[in-house]
Amino acid sequence: MHEGSCLCGAVTFTVTGNLPQPNACHCTNCRKHSGHYEASVDVPRDRLQVSGMGHVKWYQSSEKVRRGFCDTCGSTLFWDPVFHDWTAIAMGAFDTPTQTTLKMHIFVSEKGDYYDIADGLPQNQT
């Protein structure tokens, strides 16, 4: 079991089972939403339990995606593709060790010009 929360603790969550490898997304939307690139892990919804859901606010960033954040502290928490059966969870929101590592970088064609990616992981342009 993996546990996490927002900065103020109004929203907490648990994920049962092992976490798959997360991706680091460098797209413009993720960078604007998180303040840098966003690392998140895709978890089947039936393995995710959220407490304090009344504090989760959703921003519909496209036709197919909404982004969840805490309405009290503003913490980035979720990336939710509304037509799928999984939700991505921001890696920085986990309170317990995740026992996983990044798999790859995606949308590197949109990355910021103020940093380099030099960890040797695969880099997808889109």
Helices and strands as residue ranges (DSSP letters): E 2-5, E 12-15, E 23-25, H 28-34, E 38-44, G 45-47, E 48-51, G 53-55, E 56-60, E 65-70, E 76-81, E 86-90, G 91-93, E 104-106, G 108-110
